Amino acid sequence: MSIFGLNRAFTPQSIAVVGASPNRSSLGGAVYANVIAAGFRGRIDPANPKYSEIDGRRCVASIDRLEAVPDLVVVATPAPTVPSIIATAAERGAGAAIVLSAGLGHGEGSLAEEMHGAARAKGLRLIGPNCLGVIAPHAGLNASFAAVMPERGALAVISQSGAIAAAMAEWGMRHDIGFSAIVSVGDQIDVDVGDLLDYFALDQRTQAILLYVESVKESRKFMSAARAAARVKPVVVIKSGRHDEGKRAAATHTGALAGSDAVYDAAFRRAGLLRVNDMAELFAAAQTLAHHRSIEGSRLAILTNGGGFGVLAVDSLVDEGYAPAGLSADTMARLNAAMPPLWSHANPVDIIGDADAARFTAALEALIDDPQNDAILVLDVQTALASSLDTAKAVTGVIAAQRSRLVKPKPVLTSWIGAPEEVEAVFRAAHVPHYETEIEAIRGFSHLARRSGLLQSLMARPAAAPDDFTGDPQAVRAVVEAARGDGRDWLDPFETDAVLKAYGIPSVPLRKAGNPAAAADAAREFIAQGLPVAVKILSRDIQHKSDVDGVRLGLTSDADVRAAAEAVTGNARRLRPGARIEGVVVQPMIVRPRARELIAGLARDPVFGAVIVFGHGGVAVEIVKDKAIALPPLDEPRALDLIARTRISRLIDGYRNVPAARRDEVARVLVRLSQLAADIPEILEIDINPLLADDTGVVALDARIAIDPVPAEAGRPRHRHFAIRPYPREWERVLRLRNGRPVAVRPVRPEDEGRYQEFFRHVSADDMRLRFFGLVKDVSHAFIARLTQLDYGRSIALLALDEDTGALIGVVRLHCDPDHRTGEYAILLRSDFKGIGLGWMLMELIIDYARQEGLVRIHGQVLRDNTSMLTMCRELGFEIMEDRDDPGIAAVSLDLVRAPA
């Protein structure tokens, strides 16, 4: 249900506390006391059959006795009583409930499911059960049993642990950092992390989101919400359980490499979340993000009166993957004029141990004006030569001055080593981030820099044209169905080779031989070409051939091949007496002495579904443990990023007299694997190991493919195994305008940025005004990226392309709300393609798309003077109404349930 009704949980007008008690040591007593003490200005009603009044307030026996229907119901009663309480609250029309009670169980037949059913029937939102509660300082709401009520602020905390939520509240009180909300989600029977990410992404009081995760329930919902939130504000995540000692034994190297935490890490990276590993780092991130949301780059200037601490700060900066900023010529001149001769003349800017407030002021002002840095860290070491308190006041004064004169002030972080409370109070009052040590300060800076890098990655302009290779999914489905019909869950080597060829992944030729003599016959064509051959056992029951000594290499004669075939079949029968032996596989050995052995594959994670794995291959793959994981779908830039995150990537670049391998060909294999996973959901795992790569290209020497032997349920969405919905190729088609002119229609891709730039050159200023409700002065990369880089799970843009030139001539888009029940449309045509039926065609298509997505309504806003659009809406069956906020705008809406298809 996403954000539906959540405003009544975070900004209620009235609250009922069921289980309220005068006993402050009970759960009901503690939460009731917190609700009263928080300063909530609306109506508060206690409910408990044991009392007629509590602390002077009338107490009713149950919520059905309340005079008014509460927006929010807080439940702190024994588990068996909770379902009936929720049913009554839902029947009366309450908007939301926070269930603190534990012990409701899980699954079918549990008290939790009974409670959820009653709430769902009436649209009552549930937070919990088994949670700490909700704190919303801006609303004066503390519906929790936390020990403190934090101040108002701009950080939202979403936690799957009540203890972590309580710790954040305590930490905020000690550091004078406030929150927009703190939410403990408990068992997430209804409201989950994805819902709350959607809510706080839109919440204007929230500047950044801090997230504590133990597990994700619905990966696609989580990824859509996380990606949407991370584009508009920083989201910092900490996840417990990073080391999974109980990981199951995997049938493939790819599966073994795709450990659960590694997949979570890949998901966070893809969504643009900033991951931290411990609470100290989370607190450092909170300290920074409470004051700064973003940074332009990653260049840090360090100002200090203690050279040793400056050097330590640089060491920490380099450890985090960044380098100190340079100093411009103008800054050098200003510092030379204002500093003593012995200042460092470099970054760190060491202004000597006797530096006073005036010297710090002059140096900081120069660094703020320097365009060669993106942020500044000021370090002060207390000495008897100058007052640290006076210096702190001077530094905050400079920061306040730049805030008043600059539209986008430069972030300034501070660390007064061993600072007394009075110094920390100066920084708190000035809302300047202050850290106890230089290491914590550098961590704080790294969070800003990493956030900047993540944003750039999310908004990056694709570097190359898309790989338009479509593969042959029909051929692969035929192979999979044949194996299913045989009751197998692994493809044999020849079926595997057919799958790779169908998707353009180079592989080594294979020959099947049922006996040693046939093996020698098969080997002759390769030996005649001067190629040694390999003989491998062929058995559906033996996946790791080396486990049965089932491989022989470097064979160059008939006799060698016969002997090898006899040996590997004999070994297999002896070591795996129950295995079905079909013979041997004969293949030429590819001799590439300078090739790198890589692994590329596909695995299926129980939470996030399909994942792509890449790394250092060979027989020692699980020992070397050099791998990286990404969530599909992959395009070439994301595939190249995946490769760059491994150690073997440096060898791919070439070294000494070894030429660089074809990195682009390696990336293409990863993209093809991603496409194969999207097209054929029946494939569970692919293991290409080794994948040889050198300056001539790539070739798969060995591969295995596991399939799901059970057909998918009828009606199940084809891409449910993807946490991120892939490119919806099924919406590609060719349509004809009224004049018979063919138009290609397809969903937008990130690579369409160039098409958009040309498209806007052919749209008149007035048509741009009618679409965007104002003048569009700058069609920048960031502007177009918002139009081309979509989450297909929530948005679609269908492009109309001229069949002859490929030029973009029109586009219609639909953005669904997080509940996926309604969507807002928009349409724009090239001005020279109006009046020929293109707009009508695109509107009919987007209405059809909305119906197939299961939406119940689409709506839009149209300027009153856009008469042609209003006429078309009317003819399509839209209802046209006055916009409540602007009489110059018409609100149009189409009921997809009632309107004829």
N, C-alpha and C positions, 0 to 999 in steps of 0.2 A: 504493500500500500504506500510505501515511501513516505513523502512529507504530508500526506493527507492527515489533517487533524492535529499535527504536532504543535501548532501554535497554541492549542489549548493545554498542552503540557508545559510549555516554556513561558507563555504569557497569559496565564489564566486570570479570569476575573473573580473566580470564587473557588474555594478548596474545601473538600470534606476529608477529614482524617478518620478512617475507620480503624478502631482499635486504640484510639487515643486514651491516655491514662494520666493521672496525676503522678504516677510513679516514674520518675525520671530514669530509673535503672532498667525499665522495661523497654522493648522495642517501640511500642506504641507511645509510651511516655516520652522517649527521647526524640522521636520524629515530631511529635506534636509540639514539644518545647521549642524545637528548631524552627518549625513553621511560624510559631508566635514571635520568636525572638528576631526573625529575619526582617521584620518590618513590612510584611505583605499588607498592601492597602485594601485588598478586596475582602470579601466575606470569607470567614473561616468557621467551619462547623465541625465540632468533634462528634463522633458516633461510637457508642459503646453501651451495651445494655446494662452494664454494671453501675453506671453513673448517670445522675440527672444533671450534673454540672461539673465542669472542670475549670479551675482557676477563674471562676466567675462567669464562664460562658455556658449557656444552655447546651447540654449534651443529649442527643437523641439516641434511641435504642438501635436504630438502623437507618440507612440512607433513604429508605422509602418513607421515612417520617420527616425528612427535611422539607422546609417550606419552599426552598428554591432548588433548582437543579444545578449541581456544581459543575464547573468546567473540568476540574481535576479532582480525582478521587485517589487518596493515598491509603493503601491497605497494609496494615501491620497486624494481622490476626493469624491464628493457627491455620495451617494449610487446608484442612478439611472444610473450613468455612469460606475459603476464598472464592470458589466457583459461583456460589450463590450470591455473594456480595457483588461480584463483577456482573452477573446476570441482571441483578436489580439495578445497578448503576447504568448498564447499557439500556435497559428497558426504560429508564427514566430520561435518557437522553444525555447523559454525561459524555464529555468529549474524549477524555483520556484518563488512564489510571496508571499509577506507579505501584507495583506490587513488590513490597520489600520481603514478604514472607518466603521462606524456603521450604523444601520438602514436598513440592507439588509433583515431582516425578517428571518423566519424559515419555513421549510417544503415545501411541494409540491406547485409549482407555485410562490414561493418567488424569490426575486432577488438573494438570497444566493444559492438556488438550480440551478438557471440558470447559475450563475457563476461557480458553482462546475461542472456542466455538461460540460461546455466548457473546463474547465481545465482537467477534467478526460479523455476526448476524446483524448487528446494529451500528457498525462502523466505529466502535469504541477502540481507541488505540491503547496498547498495553506496553509499558516499559517494565522489564523484569520477566518473571519473578526472580527472587533470590538476588537482589541487588542492593547497593548502598542507597540509591535514590538519585534525585536530581537537584542540582543547585543552579539557580539562574539569578545572579545578583542584580541585574538590571531590573528584574521584575520583583525584587524583594522576596524571592522564593528560595526556601531551603527545605525541600521535602526529602530529607535524608537523615541518617543518623551519624553524619560526620561530626567531628569534635569542634570544628570551627566554621564560621561563615566568611568566605573570602570576600575581598573588595570587588567592585565592578571593574571590568577590564575588557580586553579584546581577544583573549585566548579562550578557545573552546576545547574542553577535554572530553574525549570519548573513550571509555575504558571498559574492558571486559573483566576487570578486577576491581572489586570494591576497595581493596587495600590501596591499590595504586591511585584510585580517584581520591581517596582520603589523604594520601601522602601529597598529592599535588595541591590540594587545598591548604594543607599545613605549610608546605614550602612557599606557596604564594603569600601567605600571611607573614612569614618571616622575611621575605624579600620585597614586600610591598608591591607585589604584582597581582593584578586582578584578572578576573575571568568573565567572559560573557556567559559561560555555562560549564558545569561539570556534570557529566552523565555517566552513571554506572549502569551498563546494559543488562547485567545478569544473564539469565538463560536465553534471552532474545526470542521469546515465544512469538513476538510480533515485531516490535520496533527493533531493528538491528543496526549494525554499524553503517551499512549502506544507506539506510534511511537518514541517519543522523549526519552523514557526510553531505547528503543532498540538502538537508535543512540548513546546516551551518555554512555551506557554500553560498547560499542565498541570503544569509543573515548579515545585515549591514553592521551589526555591532561586533561581529567576529572578524578579526584580522588574520588569525592563523589558527590551525587546528592541530591539536596534539592527540595522538591515537595510540592506545595500548591494545594490542591484539594477541590473543592466544590461538584463535582459529577463525577461519572464514566459512560461513555457511553457504551462501549463494555467490559463487565466484563471479558470474557475469554481472549480477547486480552490483557487487562490491566494486568490480573494475570500472563499470560505467560511472558509478558515483565518485570513485576516487579520481578518475581521469578528469571528470568535470570539475571537481573541487580544486584539484592541483593546478588547473589552468588559471584560476582566479585568485587563489591565496595559498600560502605555504601550508603543506600538510606534513607533519613529522610523525613517524611511526616507530614504535618499539615493539618487537615481538619476542615473546618468551619461547623457550624450547628450541633454541638454535641448534643444539646438538642432540640428534636423535639416535641414541644408542640402540634402540630397538628396531631400527629400519629392517624391513623384510629382505630376505635374500632375493635378488633380482635375477630374472632369466637372461637378461642381456646386459652388456656393459653399459649401454645407454640408460637402461632402467636403473642400474646401480648408481650411475653418476647423477641421476635426477633426484637427489635427496629432497625431502619435503621442505626443509628450510631454504635450500637453494632455489626452489621453485617460488616460494614466498618472496625471496629477494628479487627474483626476476619479475614477479608481478608488481612489486612495489616500484621497481625501476621503470617498468613500462608505463605505470600509471603516473609517474612523476612525483612519487612520494619520497620524502627525505628520511632515510632509515638511520636510526641510532641504535647502539647496542646495549646501553645500560642507562640506569636512572640518572647518573651524574651527567651523562651526555644529553639526556632528555631535558634536565634542568637547565643546562647551558643553552640548549636550543630555545627553551622557553624564555630565558633571560634575554636572548637576542631578539627573538621574534615578537616579544612584547613591545619592542621599541622600533624595530625595522622590519619591513616586509620583504624588501628586495634590494639588490645591488646590481650595478651595471655590468660588472666583470669580476675578476678575481685578483686584482692587483692591490696589495696591502702595503701601506706605509706605516712604519713603526717609529714612534717618538718616545724617547726615554732619557732619564738622567742617570741610568745605570747600564753601562755597556754590556755587562755580563748577562743581565736579563734580556737585553735586546737580542743578543746572540742566541740565547735559549729560545726566544720567541721565533727567531728565524728557523732554528732547527725544527721546532714543532710545526711551523708553517710548511716546510719542505716535506716533513713526515705526512702531512695532510694532502700533499700533492700540488702545492702551489709555490710560487716564487715571490720574493719581495719586489715591490714596485721600484721603478727607476725614479730619478729626480730630474725634472726638467731644468733647462738652463736658467730660466727665470727664477725657479725656486732656489737653485744653488746660489744665485746672486743675492736673493733676499736673505737667505740664511747666512751667507758670508758677511753680509752687512750687519746682521743683528746678533750673531752668535760669537762667542769667543773663538780665537784662532784654533783651539784644540778640538773643536767639535768634529764629529766623525767624517764629514764631507761625503757621506753615503747613507743609504738606508740599510740598517736602522739609523735614524737620526739621533745620535747620542749627543746631548747638549751639556754634558759634564755634570758631575755630582753636586755642584753648588748652584744648579739651575733654580731660579726663583719663579714666582708666578708670571712675572713680566716676560721672562725668556721663554717659558712654555707657551704663553699667549702668542708671541711673535712667531715661534716655530709652527704652532698649530694653524695659525691663520695662513701661513705660507703653504702648508701642506693641503689645506682645504681648497686653496685656489689652484693647486697643481693638477692638470688634466691627466697626468701619468699614473695616478692612483685612483682606486675606486672606493677605498675605505681606509680609515686610520685607526691604529691602536695606540693609545697613550699609556705608557708604563711609568709609574713613579715609585721610587724607593726612598723611604723616609731617611732624612739625614738631619743633623743638628744645624745645617747651614741654611735651610729654607723650610718654611711651613707647608706641610702636605695639605693642610686644610685650606690655606690660602690658594695653593696651586689648584686644588679641586674646584674651588669657587671660580677661579679664573678660567679654567678649562670649560666648565659648564656655561660660563658667560659667553665664551667664543662659540660654543655649540648653539646656544640660544640665538646669538646674532645671525649665524648662518641659516638657522631655521626661518628667521623672519625675512631674510633677503633672497633666499633661493627657493625656487619652485620645488625642486627635488633635492633636499639637503643630503650631503654625503654622510654615510654612517660613520660615527665615531664611537669606538669601544674603549673602555678604560679598565685598568687594573692598578690599584694602589697596593703594593705588596705590604701585607701586614697592617692594612688600614684600620684605624680605630672606628668605632661606631659613628662618630660625628662626621667622618669623611664619607662613609657609606650613605649616611642620611642626606648629604649634599647631592649625591648622584641620584638617589631615589626621588628626591624632591624635583630634580630637573629632568626626570625620566630619561636618564642616560644609563645604558647597560654597564654594569660594573661586575668584575669577576675577581675572585680571591687570588688567582694565580695567572701567570702569562699563558700557561697551557690551556686553562679553561677559556681564556679570552680568544686564543687561536682557534679553539674548537668552535666557539661562538661565531667567529668570522667564517670558518669553513662551512658552517650551515648556510650562511647567506650565499657564499660562493657556489656551493653545491646546488642550492635552490636556483641560482642563476643559470647554472649549466643544465639543470633538468628542464627549465623553461625553454632554453634555447633548443634543447633536443626535441621537446614537444612541438615547438613551432618551426623546426628546421625546414628549409626549402630543400626538397629532394634534389640530389646531385645528378641524377641520371634519369633517362626515360624509363618507363616501366618495362619489365620483361613481359612481353605480350604472349609468350609461350603458354598454350592452354592445356597441353598434355592430352592424353587419350583416356579419359575416365571410363569410357565404355569397355575398353580392353581390360583395364584393371578390374572392373567389376566382374567381368566374365571369369577372370582368374580367381578372384575371391569367392565367387559363388561355386565354382568347381571344387575348391578346397573345402568349403562348407559342406557341400554335398557329400564329400568324402569323410566328413566328421573330423576334419583337422583344424587345429588352431595355429599351425605354422605353415608357411609356404615352403615348398622345396626350392633348392637352388635355381632351378630352371624357371619356376614361377616368379621367384624373386627377381631374376634377371629380366623377365618380361615386364615386370612393374617398373623397374628402373629405366628400361628403354622407353617405356610409354611416357615417361616424364623427362626424357632427355638427359638422364644421368649416365655418363659414360661408365661402362663396365667391361670386364674381361670376358672373351668368348668362352662358352662352356660346352662340353661334350659329355654325354652320359654313356657309361659302359657297364654292362651287366656282369662281365667276367674279365679276368686278366688279359685274355686274348683280344677282346673288344677294346680294352683300354689301350693296348699297344696300337691297334688300328687307328683309334681316335687321335692318338698322339702324333702320328706320322706327319700330318699336315703342318703342325706347329714346329716339329723338329726340323722338317725340311726348310723352314724359313729361318733356321738358326736360333730358334727360341727353345730354351729348356722348358719343361712342363712340370706341373704340380698334379699330384693325385690325392684326392680327398675322399673320405668315406661318405657315402650317400645313404642317409637313414633319417626318416621322419622322427625317430625317437632320440636322436643324438644331436643336440643343438651346439654344444661346444666340442668340436672335433678333436681339439688338443687333449681333452680329458681322456680320450681312449687311444691316444697316440695314433690318430686317424689322418695324419697329413704327411706326405713325402714331397720334398721340393728338389729342384735342380736336376731333374731327370733328362737325360740326353740320348737314350737308346731304347729300342724295343725291349731289350732284356731288363733294363732298369725299370721301365714302366710296368712290365708284368710282375716283377718281384715286388714293386711297391704296392700294386693292387692286391696281391696275395697277402702282403704284410698288414695293410690297414684293415682289410676285411677280417683277417684272422684276429687281429687285436680287438676289433669291435665285438666279434662273437664271443671272445674270451672275457672281455671286461664288461660287456653289456649283453648277457646271454638272451635276454628277452627282447632285444631291439630287433626291429624289422630292417634287414639289410637289403637295399635295392641294387647295390653295386657301388661304383665309384664315379666321381666327377673328375674329368680331365680338362685342364685348362693351361694355356701358355703362361709362363711366368714373365711378368712385365719387369724388365731390368731398367730401373731408373735410380742409379746409385746416389744421385743428389736429391731425390724426392723426400719430402717430409711425410711421415706417417701420421695421418689425422683420423679423427673419429667424427662422424656426423650422423645424427639420428633423430628419431622421434620417440617420445615416451608418453605415457598417459598417467597424469597425476590424479589422485582421487579427489582433490579439491579443485584445481585449476584446469583439469582436462589435459588437452594436448600441449606438449612442450617440445621445443627444439633444443637439442644438445650438440655442442661442438667442443672439440678439444684435441689434446695430444693423443694419438691412437697407438695401435700396436698391442702386443701381448701384455705389456705392463701397464695398460691404461688405468686400471683401478689402483695401482701402486703410485703412479706418477700423479694422479688426481689433478690434472691440469684441464679444467673444463669450465665452460660458461653455459648458461641456460637462458633462453628467451621464450616468451609466449608468442605463438603465432596469432595472427598472420604476420609474415615478415615481408618487407620489401628490401631492395638491395642496400639502402643505407642502414637499416636495422640489422641486416645480416652482416655487414661490414663492422658494425659496432660490436656485435656478438663475437666476431673473430678477434677484434682488438682487445677484448677482455681476457684473453688467454696468454700464457707465457709463450706458447708455441708461435704466437703471432709474430714475435720478433724474429724467429727463424724463417717465417714465410717471407719476410722482407728481404732476405738475402744477407750473406755475411762472407767476409774474405773473398774467395774466388767462386763462391756458390751464388749463382744468380737468383733473383727473387722469384718465388713461385707465383702462379697466376691467382692472386688474391680474388680477382673478380670472378674467376671460374669457381673458386671455393664458395664464394657468396652465392653464386647462382645455384649451386647444389642445395644450399640451405633454403633458398627461396622456393626451389622446386619441391623440396620436402614439405615445406609449409603449405604449398598449393595442393600437394597430394593428400595431406592430412585434412584439408578443407573439403576436397572433392570426394574422398573415400573414408567416411567416418568409421567404417568397419575395420580399418587398419589401426591396431593398437600400438605397436612398436615397430620401429625400423632401426636396424643397427648396421651402419656401414663402417667396417673397421677391418683393415685400414682403408682410408681414402688417400691415395697417393696424390701429392701435388708438387709440381715443379714448374719450370719456366715454359714447358710445352702444354700444360693443362692439368686436368685431374682425371683420375680413373678409380673406380671402386674395385678393389681386389676381392673383397668378401663382404657379404651382406646377408642379413636375416630379417624376416618380416613376420610378425605375429598378428593374427587377425582375431576378431570376435566371432566365435563359432555360432553365436546366437543372433538371429536377425533382430534389428531394432524394432521397438514397439511401433505399431502403425500410428501415424499422426504425430510422432515425436519430431520436434524441430531438427532439421538435418545438422545444424551446427551447434547443438547443445554441448558438444565436447570441446568447444572453444570458449574460453573465458572472455575473449574479445571477438565480437561478431566479425567474420571476415567480409571482404568485399562481396556485395550481393550480385554476383554475376547473372543471376536469374532474371534481373531487371534490365538486362541488355536486350535491345530489340531495334528493328527498323520499322518506322511508321511512315505514313504518307499524309501530306497536307491535302487540303481541299483541291489544290491544283495538280495533285499527283506527284509532287516533288518529294523524293524520299529524304527522310531525316533519321539519322542514327541517334538513339536515345540510350544512355547508360548512366549509372551512378557516378558521382564525382570521385576523383582520385587526387591525392596530394600533388601528383605530377601535373595537374591541370592549371597550376598557377600561371603559367605563360599564356594559356588560352584565356584566362580571366583578364589578364592585362590587356590583351588585344580586344576582348569583348567590350570592356568598359570604354575603349576609344570610340566605339560605335554606338554608345548609348548617350542620348542627349542629356544635357544638364537637367531639363525638366523631368525626363523619365527617371533619372537618378533621384531627384527630389521626391517624386511620387513613390518610389520604392523605399528610400531610406529616411523619408520625412524631413529632409533638410539637405543642404549642400554637402557634398562629399569632396573635400579639398585634396585629400591625399590618399590615393589608392596604393597603400604601402604593402610590403610583404606581410606585416602583422595583420593588416586588414583582410587581405586575400586568404591568409592561412586560416582565419576563422571560417571562411567559406568553403575551403577545400579539404581541411583536415578534420574529418568528422568521426564521431563514434556511431557506427552504423547500427548499434543497438538502440540508439535514441534519435538519430537524425538521418535524413536522406536528402540528397540533392540530385535531381535527375537532370542531366545536361542534354540539350538538343544540339546535335552537331551536324553541320552541312555535310552531306554525303560526299560531295566532290572535293571540298577543300579541307574538311576536318575542323573548320572554324566553329567556335561556340556561338550559337545564335539565340539561345534562350535557356533559362534554368528555372526550375520550380523546386522548392525545398519544403521539408516538413520537419519540425522539431517537436518530438513528443515530450510530454511532461514526465517526471520521474515515475509516476504511477502507471505510465503507458496506457492511459485511457483516452486522453485528448492530445491534440497536436496543433501547433500554430504553423500556418503555411505562409509562403511568400513567393512571388513570381516576378521575373524580370526578363524582358525580351530585348534583343538588339532593335534599335529604333527603326532600322530599315527592313525588319522582318515582321512588322506589325501589320495586322489586317489581313492575314492569309490563313488564319485558323490555328496558328502555332500555340497561342496562349490557351485556347480552348482544349487543344489536344493535351497539353501539359497538365492542365487542371484536371481533366478526366483521369489522367494517368496517376496523379498524386492522390486523388480520391480513391481510386482502385487500390493503390498501395496501402492507404490508411485502413481500408476495409480488411485487406489481407493480414495486416498487422494486428487486427482485433480492436482497433480504436473505436470509440463510440461517438466521437465528435471531433471535427476540425474547425478551427476558427482563425481569424486574422483581423488586422486593422487596415482600413483603406481610407486615404484622404478623401474628403467629400468632393473635391474637384477632380478626382480620378473617376470620371463618369463611366468610362469604358469598362473598368474593372468592376464597378458596382453593377453595371448592366449584366456582365457575364456571371457574376455571383448570383444575381437574381434568377437568371435563366437556368443556372445549375442547381437551384433549390436552396441556396443559402438564405438564412434569415438575416435581415439587415436592421441593426438597432443603433441608437445613439450611444456614443462612448460617454460614460459617466464623467470622465475627467476632462474631455476636450470636445467641444461641439464641432470642431473642424474635422473630426475623425469618426468614421462609421465602424462599428464592430460587426463583423459578419461571422456567421456560424452555421455549420451544416451538421445536422443530426444524422449520423451514418446508420443508425438503427432503423429510423423511420423512413429516411429518404430511399427511393427506389435505386437498386443497384444497376 
